């Protein structure tokens, strides 16, 4: 009878230990799943922030390109204005030379006319 009681106690102890091991295992699995979910949540937040940063970087690059383009347009416009001003100066100098020649010719004609007609 003593062996039978010892056997029952051993069986009961083994079952109890198995139960405790299952509870511990389930608890461990539950914690692992909870930890995984927390990590996944953090991962999702990091991904959202990275996407947000990439969007801002793209916007900054676009703005930088836009500013460079505007600068190039302004520079081109300035060069065109400088070229137009140089052409106008050249034309003005040519016209001034023509007017000067015309005035000299007129003065010569008037001088000849005054010499030919006595007063």
Buried (B, 14 or more C-beta within 10 A) or exposed (E): EEEEEEEEEEEEEEEEEEEEEEEEEEEEEEEEEEEEEEEEEEEEEEEEEEEEEEEEEEEEEEEEEEEEEEEEEEEEEEEEEEEEEEEEEEEEEEEEEEEEEEEEEEEEEEEEEEEEEEE
